[in-house]
Amino acid sequence: MNPMLTRCQQKTICSQLGRVKLRLLYKASIHGFTGADFHQRCDTHSPTVSVGFNTSGYVFGGYTKQPFSQSGQYGHDDQAFLFAFSGEKLLKYPVTAPVYAVRMVANSGPYFGEALVLVSQSKAVVYSNPGNYYNFTAAEMHGNDLNLTECEVYQVEETTELERPWRTVTWESLKRQELMASIKTYKPTLSSVSQPRVLLIGSVGAGKSSFFNSINSVFRGHVTSQAISGCSSTSLTTQFRTYSVKAGREGKPLPIILCDTMGLEDNKGAGLDVDDISSILNGHLPDRYQFNPSAPLNSETLAYRKSPGLKDKIHCVAYVIDACKISIMSTKMEEKLDAIRRKVNRMGIPQLVLLTKVDEACPLVKEDVRNIYKSGYIKELMQEVGARLGVPLSCVVPVKNYSEELELDMNCDILLLSAVIQMLRFVDNYFDELSDRLSKVEIKDVEYR
């Protein structure tokens, strides 16, 4: 159903009620201009906003926290009010006798005191009698036009939507193009590394492989699935993979390599072994190394890279965390992540968090991904995961991977590309720090312990 009440009008009404949103329950032109139709859709729901639209273009109605019924009784409500729009301005008429705020009448629609009735006696008309428990003038309220073209009733629901986004994002095609161009033309500050490596770490099913697939999709121009991804209780990734993204089907490789690992699991001897992390960070693992959770990698392992160069090492770590599972993260998983974080910290490698599945975690974001930074709930999740992993909020980046879509979405692309830009900024920080520390030493001779 498409509401007749405009977004601007909805926001104006909501501003009187707190941090809420409106959900359409009843639309007379679809469900019927009868009391029975109204009650079938709206009884027991509360609070509600009822709105009438007449042939003269007036928009008016009422708010009550009382649930509608067909009891024939009055309902007490000291917060009830009638309203009318005068242009964009809301005119508000509070109830004067709360005990008679609303009446429960079977053969009519919303019934406010004895002053205003929408869909009166199951007809597309308004009953109006100013002064009976609400004070208003008929001319101001509805222009003395009692013929309805539409009647809508909305459920008032609490929302986590913030008044203003707390991070600024430009949701435009030009911005998407700018982000893609920035990534394509990026050059590391150290000439010895042409493609910085970002290691993706996370629990099984968090979306590590899906993140690479999503980035790859953005630059290919269509949804792809090069890396194995999906839903499973055990890791679908069993090898160490280094993925280079191409700028289009025949394009050049982008200046970044995403390194995928086995998913972390709670049980010991399952999933990625924490002891393998040091070998990965130091660049000892070749592409397609087959993980063995029961036997950590060592220098005698076949294909072990004994003398890795700086280009083989990890230059940034991204923890991939499912937004839906932060609150139920096990103690064992937290301990594993903490052990990894301490290893990464000791090596001075920058870390960030990719918060995935934000649309599944928050209905506001599912409705429109552009609400990502207007969702108070998502901000709380980002703060919580930052606290659990020991990283500041500025290092937590929300993304929506492609999982069920067949076509690309510009807004999802912007979030994904912004995450890559943040990775490259962190890589720059790492190389800058490295240059400062080793300004008197040739980088090619450096070995990390």
FENTAFEN-V179651 format. One record per run of one state. SS is the DSSP state (H for helix, E for strand, - for the rest). FROM is the first residue (numbers start at 1). LEN is the number of residues. If there is no record, write none. Layout:
SS&FROM&LEN + SS&FROM&LEN
This chain:
-&1&6 + H&7&8 + -&15&5 + E&20&8 + H&28&4 + -&32&3 + H&35&8 + E&43&1 + -&44&4 + E&48&7 + -&55&4 + E&59&6 + -&65&3 + E&68&1 + -&69&5 + E&74&2 + -&76&5 + E&81&6 + -&87&2 + E&89&7 + -&96&2 + H&98&3 + -&101&1 + E&102&2 + -&104&7 + E&111&2 + -&113&3 + E&116&3 + -&119&1 + H&120&3 + -&123&2 + E&125&4 + -&129&5 + E&134&1 + -&135&3 + H&138&5 + -&143&4 + E&147&12 + -&159&2 + E&161&1 + -&162&11 + H&173&12 + -&185&11 + E&196&8 + -&204&4 + H&208&13 + -&221&18 + E&239&8 + -&247&6 + E&253&8 + -&261&3 + E&264&1 + -&265&6 + E&271&1 + -&272&2 + H&274&8 + -&282&7 + E&289&2 + -&291&19 + H&310&3 + -&313&3 + E&316&7 + H&323&3 + -&326&5 + H&331&16 + -&347&3 + E&350&7 + -&357&1 + H&358&4 + -&362&1 + H&363&5 + -&368&1 + H&369&3 + -&372&3 + E&375&1 + H&376&14 + -&390&3 + H&393&3 + E&396&3 + -&399&11 + H&410&28 + -&438&5 + H&443&3 + -&446&4
